Amino acid sequence: YVPASRLVNPHEADAASADIAKLRETIHEQLRSGGVYQNIRAFAREFIREHSEFDAKADQDQLVSALREKGVIDSVTRSLGAAFSPTPSQISDSVARGGRAVLHLSVNGGRGFMHSQSDHRSTLMLHIGFQSQRYHTAAVPSSPDPRFRHTCLLNMAQSTGDPMPPDANRMVGCVDPIILVVTKEHPDSSRTIVGYHALEWRRILETGWVTMVVEIAGLGSASRVPAGVVELSLELLPRPGQLCASGTIQAQLSAERDREVSADRKFLGLVKRWWQEYVSLDRCHENRAMRLIARNESGVSRPVCSFVAPLMSDDWLDSPWQAARFVSLIRVDREDEIGGYKSDVWRTTHSILCQRGGHVADHATLLCSLLLGFGLDAYVCIGTDGAGEAVWVVTRETHGEVIFWESTTGSRSPHPTRPGSAEHRYVSVGCVFNHTSFWANRQPTDLVHDCSFALEDSALWFGLDQHLIQQAVPRIQFGCALVGPIPDRSRVQRSLGEELKQLIEQHR
């Protein structure tokens, strides 16, 4: 005897099976498109590699526990929640009208910042950078689970600077990542960088809306150690009429990665030959101060030329002298040392400004970028002074005068020193570089007083192929931007008025 309540209509059973199959397919597609499968596989491979004694059959609970601590389980839960819930954007698509695409980013908190567990007098802040835009959350008390909360609109622009139209197929080529930097502010108002992450956001072009748990890694040698995770949601506004087909973004990223690896391999091979040729010119060259490659915040070795890019100061800095003064006011940090080992991380402009501090090399690259933004022929110099390695900036004037700029003090001195002018402290110079060129000193002596800065003279300077530098430098379309301390209310009012007029005209 079977109770009537348990009798099942065969047609209803078939429909239920079809619904279950459809549900499974939807779950599978959501996990695949959101990169969840890829994250789990990558973490599992890393976990098994670090735990050689791990038994996949007997120790599954250990792996699941590690996935939960890493935030991967929460990522799966949130990703599935996004698939079966509406996308209630708090910002209407009308905000994004005007023919340009906008990324609506929401920060929903942080977890796992264990270094802040017993530090109650400090605060944490999350900084966001995209193309030439910068935002940050409010400072929150240091804790393992900081309550980061922030919402911002990231306007997308093309390489020409024109607004990016809401076309998913055109946005695929936008290589600029969203830069996330977490800083800690100490009671003495100094800041240190807790972690860094360059977020690849383009997977949203297949879904239109996504939530994610982003791992914030330490700097340099600690880049493989997570500092914590940040919960984010991203929404594309206005929603394109047609999103990218499944697999498009993965194919694009794989192609870009292959090109980058090929360019890096070619760069390293040619640099080795270049260095051998340079040393063969004179054996004393191998003892000169030289730096071709440096590690960035992610622990990736990049050409030093990639740390310099023309930086426009808009109306915040009126002259190169004000730029030098601005850089000199940024705190000079000592090299981080662990057991006598220097981390030797070169920071990008965005990280320097977020931290409000940096090493001597960071100051020099920032000042050089600002001077290039003013149209000066500026280069970073690597050499020595009385205390050891020195990094400073040199500019060449149109009438032939050469000026040295000390980035940590803002002082300037001519080369060679004129009678009655300020004496500089530099002893030797091994190389100079900016965003497009790298020159090694091949003069009989590297003493600064006896060196010429006629870089185009191949008998004095040995240059690296500029085309090679352009291929090796990361292909990011936009640099960082300065944010003024006090908004110009009249300018903001005019800008909002013009934007309001445009919206009214479009509405009519």
BALUM-282111 format. One record per residue (C-alpha): x negated, y, z negated. Coordinates in steps of 0.25 Angstrom, whole numbers, padded with zeros to 4 digits, always signed. Layout:
<atoms>
XYZ...
</atoms>
This chain:
<atoms>
+0000+0000+0000-0006+0014+0004+0001+0026-0002+0007+0035+0008-0002+0047+0004-0014+0039+0009-0009+0035+0022-0016+0043+0033-0011+0046+0047-0021+0041+0058-0020+0054+0065-0023+0062+0053-0035+0053+0050-0040+0055+0064-0038+0070+0062-0045+0070+0048-0057+0062+0054-0058+0073+0065-0058+0084+0055-0069+0077+0047-0077+0075+0059-0075+0090+0063-0079+0094+0049-0091+0086+0049-0095+0092+0063-0093+0106+0057-0101+0103+0045-0112+0097+0053-0112+0109+0063-0112+0119+0051-0124+0112+0045-0132+0111+0058-0129+0125+0063-0132+0131+0049-0146+0124+0049-0142+0116+0036-0147+0103+0042-0160+0109+0047-0162+0115+0033-0159+0102+0026-0168+0094+0035-0180+0104+0034-0179+0104+0019-0178+0089+0018-0190+0087+0027-0198+0097+0018-0193+0091+0005-0197+0077+0010-0211+0082+0014-0213+0088+0000-0208+0076-0007-0216+0064-0001-0210+0054-0011-0196+0058-0007-0187+0046-0004-0175+0051+0006-0166+0039+0001-0169+0039-0014-0171+0054-0016-0159+0061-0009-0154+0068-0022-0168+0074-0023-0167+0080-0009-0153+0085-0011-0157+0091-0024-0168+0098-0016-0159+0103-0005-0149+0109-0016-0161+0116-0023-0165+0122-0009-0151+0127-0006-0149+0118+0006-0136+0112-0001-0130+0125-0003-0133+0129+0011-0126+0117+0016-0114+0120+0007-0113+0135+0012-0115+0131+0026-0103+0122+0026-0095+0133+0018-0098+0142+0030-0093+0132+0040-0079+0130+0034-0077+0144+0029-0073+0157+0036-0085+0167+0038-0079+0179+0030-0088+0190+0034-0087+0201+0024-0091+0210+0036-0081+0212+0047-0086+0210+0062-0083+0224+0064-0096+0228+0057-0104+0221+0068-0096+0228+0079-0104+0236+0089-0110+0225+0097-0121+0221+0087-0123+0208+0080-0124+0208+0064-0129+0198+0054-0120+0198+0041-0129+0193+0031-0125+0190+0016-0134+0186+0005-0127+0177-0005-0137+0174-0016-0150+0167-0018-0154+0154-0026-0167+0147-0030-0176+0159-0033-0182+0151-0045-0194+0161-0046-0184+0171-0052-0179+0162-0062-0185+0169-0074-0188+0183-0068-0176+0191-0073-0182+0205-0072-0184+0205-0057-0174+0206-0045-0173+0199-0032-0169+0205-0018-0166+0199-0005-0171+0207+0007-0165+0205+0021-0172+0209+0034-0167+0207+0048-0173+0215+0060-0174+0229+0056-0164+0228+0044-0167+0226+0029-0158+0223+0018-0159+0218+0004-0150+0213-0007-0148+0219-0021-0159+0216-0031-0154+0204-0040-0160+0199-0053-0170+0188-0051-0164+0174-0053-0165+0160-0046-0151+0164-0039-0152+0179-0036-0139+0184-0032-0142+0191-0019-0130+0197-0012-0131+0205+0001-0124+0207+0014-0129+0214+0026-0127+0216+0041-0140+0213+0049-0138+0220+0063-0145+0212+0074-0153+0219+0085-0159+0215+0098-0174+0216+0101-0171+0229+0107-0165+0235+0095-0151+0235+0100-0140+0228+0092-0138+0213+0095-0125+0210+0101-0117+0199+0094-0121+0189+0104-0126+0176+0097-0134+0171+0109-0142+0184+0109-0144+0184+0094-0151+0171+0096-0164+0178+0100-0164+0187+0088-0176+0181+0081-0176+0191+0069-0174+0183+0056-0167+0188+0044-0178+0191+0033-0175+0188+0019-0185+0192+0008-0182+0190-0007-0190+0200-0016-0191+0200-0031-0192+0214-0038-0200+0214-0051-0198+0223-0063-0209+0232-0058-0201+0234-0045-0211+0226-0037-0206+0216-0027-0211+0202-0022-0206+0194-0011-0199+0181-0017-0196+0175-0003-0194+0177+0012-0186+0170+0023-0184+0173+0038-0170+0169+0040-0166+0163+0054-0152+0168+0055-0148+0164+0070-0141+0151+0066-0129+0160+0063-0128+0162+0078-0122+0148+0079-0112+0150+0068-0110+0165+0065-0110+0164+0050-0119+0155+0041-0123+0154+0026-0137+0150+0022-0146+0148+0011-0160+0154+0015-0172+0149+0008-0181+0161+0004-0196+0156+0004-0208+0162-0003-0219+0169+0004-0231+0164+0011-0236+0151+0005-0224+0150-0003-0215+0151+0009-0212+0136+0008-0207+0138-0006-0192+0143-0007-0191+0155-0016-0175+0154-0016-0163+0154-0007-0154+0165-0002-0139+0162+0002-0135+0170+0015-0124+0171+0024-0125+0176+0039-0114+0181+0048-0115+0185+0062-0107+0198+0065-0099+0200+0074-0097+0185+0077-0102+0182+0092-0092+0177+0101-0100+0165+0103-0111+0159+0094-0123+0152+0098-0121+0137+0101-0125+0127+0091-0140+0124+0092-0144+0137+0099-0151+0144+0087-0159+0131+0084-0164+0131+0098-0167+0145+0098-0175+0144+0085-0182+0132+0089-0186+0139+0102-0191+0151+0094-0199+0142+0085-0205+0135+0096-0210+0148+0103-0215+0153+0089-0223+0141+0087-0228+0141+0101-0232+0156+0099-0239+0154+0086-0246+0142+0091-0251+0150+0103-0255+0162+0094-0263+0153+0084-0270+0146+0095-0274+0159+0102-0277+0166+0089-0287+0155+0086-0294+0157+0100-0294+0172+0098-0300+0171+0084-0311+0161+0089-0314+0171+0101-0314+0183+0091-0324+0176+0082-0333+0171+0093-0335+0186+0097-0343+0188+0084-0344+0178+0072-0342+0189+0062-0328+0191+0067-0323+0179+0059-0327+0186+0046-0318+0199+0049-0305+0202+0042-0295+0196+0051-0280+0191+0049-0272+0186+0061-0261+0178+0054-0254+0180+0041-0243+0173+0034-0229+0179+0032-0219+0178+0021-0214+0165+0027-0228+0159+0026-0229+0159+0041-0243+0163+0048-0240+0175+0058-0249+0184+0065-0253+0197+0057-0247+0205+0069-0233+0200+0065-0233+0207+0052-0234+0221+0059-0222+0227+0067-0219+0242+0070-0210+0246+0059-0201+0258+0061-0199+0267+0049-0187+0274+0054-0185+0287+0046-0190+0281+0033-0205+0284+0036-0208+0297+0044-0223+0294+0047-0234+0284+0047-0240+0291+0035-0226+0289+0027-0227+0274+0032-0241+0273+0026-0236+0279+0013-0224+0269+0013-0232+0257+0014-0242+0261+0004-0230+0262-0006-0227+0247-0005-0233+0239-0016-0246+0232-0013-0245+0217-0017-0257+0208-0020-0258+0195-0012-0250+0184-0019-0260+0174-0025-0257+0160-0030-0269+0153-0036-0279+0162-0028-0272+0160-0015-0266+0172-0008-0253+0171-0001-0257+0181+0009-0243+0183+0015-0241+0195+0025-0227+0201+0023-0218+0206+0034-0213+0220+0034-0199+0216+0028-0206+0208+0017-0215+0220+0013-0203+0230+0012-0195+0220+0004-0206+0218-0006-0210+0232-0006-0224+0227-0006-0235+0219+0001-0250+0215+0002-0259+0225+0009-0257+0218+0022-0242+0220+0021-0244+0235+0019-0253+0235+0031-0243+0228+0040-0232+0237+0035-0239+0250+0038-0244+0245+0051-0230+0242+0055-0225+0256+0051-0236+0263+0058-0233+0255+0071-0218+0260+0069-0223+0274+0069-0230+0271+0083-0244+0271+0077-0255+0261+0083-0256+0253+0070-0263+0241+0066-0266+0232+0053-0281+0231+0050-0287+0219+0043-0301+0221+0037-0308+0223+0024-0310+0233+0013-0319+0234+0001-0310+0224-0006-0308+0213+0005-0297+0212+0016-0290+0225+0019-0278+0227+0028-0274+0241+0033-0268+0249+0045-0275+0256+0056-0268+0266+0066-0275+0271+0079-0271+0285+0083-0269+0289+0098-0281+0298+0097-0290+0287+0092-0290+0289+0077-0289+0276+0068-0282+0277+0055-0282+0267+0043-0270+0266+0035-0271+0259+0021-0257+0253+0019-0257+0252+0004-0260+0266+0001-0256+0274+0014-0269+0280+0016-0275+0283+0030-0289+0285+0034-0295+0287+0048-0305+0277+0055-0317+0280+0055-0316+0288+0042-0317+0303+0045-0325+0312+0036-0316+0317+0024-0305+0306+0027-0301+0295+0017-0310+0283+0017-0304+0270+0020-0308+0257+0013-0308+0247+0025-0321+0240+0028-0319+0231+0039-0308+0228+0049-0306+0214+0056-0293+0215+0064-0281+0224+0066-0267+0221+0071-0253+0226+0073-0240+0219+0079-0245+0218+0093-0260+0217+0092-0272+0210+0084-0286+0215+0085-0299+0209+0078-0311+0217+0076-0323+0213+0085-0332+0225+0083-0346+0222+0078-0342+0227+0064-0329+0226+0057-0332+0238+0048-0320+0248+0049-0329+0260+0050-0336+0255+0062-0324+0249+0069-0316+0254+0081-0301+0252+0082-0301+0253+0097-0293+0240+0097-0292+0239+0112-0307+0238+0113-0309+0223+0115-0324+0225+0111-0319+0230+0097-0307+0222+0094-0302+0208+0098-0287+0208+0101-0277+0196+0100-0268+0195+0112-0256+0204+0110-0247+0195+0117-0251+0183+0108-0247+0192+0096-0234+0196+0102-0230+0181+0103-0235+0177+0089-0228+0188+0082-0214+0184+0077-0204+0188+0087-0196+0197+0077-0188+0208+0084-0187+0218+0073-0196+0223+0061-0192+0227+0047-0187+0241+0044-0189+0251+0033-0177+0254+0024-0177+0268+0018-0175+0270+0003-0164+0280+0004-0154+0280+0016-0152+0292+0024-0138+0294+0022-0135+0304+0033-0142+0294+0043-0134+0282+0038-0121+0291+0039-0124+0294+0053-0127+0280+0056-0114+0275+0050-0106+0286+0057-0112+0282+0071-0109+0267+0068-0095+0270+0063-0092+0278+0076-0097+0266+0084-0088+0257+0077-0076+0266+0079-0078+0267+0094-0080+0252+0095-0067+0250+0087-0059+0260+0096
</atoms>
